[in-house]
Amino acid sequence: MFAGHAHGMLRMGDDPATSVTDPYGLVHGTPDVFAAGAGGFVTSAGRNPALTIVALALRAAPRIADAAAA
C-alpha cells in the first residue's frame, strides 16, 4: 500500500505569468482567494510536509484576516 502527501499543483511566486499564487498563497488577480495547503510546493523532500504546511498557513493567516475584514 502506498501512502503519500498530495501536493504540487500550484506554483508560488511574484510573477503571475509563471506562478498561480503569491508567496502568501493569494491567487494572482483575486482580492480574497487564498490557496492554503501543500499545493504551492513545486517539489518534495523525503520528509513529511505537515510542519511546512502549518508554517505557510501561519504566515498567510494575517493576510487572510485582512482580506476577510475588508
C-alpha positions in Angstrom: 0.0 0.0 0.0 1.3 3.4 -0.9 0.9 6.4 1.4 1.9 9.9 0.3 1.2 13.5 0.5 -0.6 15.1 -2.4 1.0 18.4 -3.4 2.4 20.5 -6.1 -0.4 21.7 -8.3 0.2 25.4 -7.8 3.4 27.4 -8.1 4.1 30.2 -5.6 5.9 33.3 -6.9 5.8 37.0 -7.6 5.2 36.8 -11.3 1.6 36.0 -12.4 2.9 34.8 -15.7 4.9 32.0 -14.1 3.0 31.3 -10.9 -0.5 30.8 -9.5 -0.2 32.4 -6.1 2.0 35.0 -4.4 4.3 33.8 -1.6 1.4 34.2 0.9 -0.9 31.9 -1.1 -3.1 34.7 -2.6 -4.2 33.7 -6.1 -2.9 36.3 -8.5 -5.6 38.6 -9.8 -8.0 38.0 -7.0 -8.6 40.1 -3.9 -9.5 37.3 -1.5 -8.9 33.8 -2.8 -6.1 32.0 -1.0 -4.7 28.6 -1.7 -3.7 27.1 1.7 -2.0 23.8 1.9 0.7 21.9 0.0 -0.5 22.9 -3.5 2.3 25.5 -3.6 5.1 23.0 -3.3 6.8 22.5 -6.6 8.8 19.6 -5.3 9.0 17.4 -2.3 11.7 16.3 0.0 11.6 12.8 1.5 10.0 14.1 4.7 6.5 14.7 6.0 5.4 18.2 4.8 3.0 18.8 7.7 5.1 21.4 9.6 5.9 23.3 6.4 2.2 23.4 5.6 1.5 24.7 9.1 4.2 27.4 8.8 2.8 28.6 5.5 -0.7 28.7 7.0 0.6 30.8 9.9 2.4 33.1 7.5 -0.7 33.6 5.4 -3.2 33.9 8.3 -2.8 37.7 8.9 -3.3 38.4 5.2 -6.4 36.2 5.1 -7.8 38.0 8.1 -7.1 41.4 6.5 -8.9 40.2 3.3 -11.9 39.0 5.3 -12.1 42.3 7.2 -12.0 44.4 4.0 
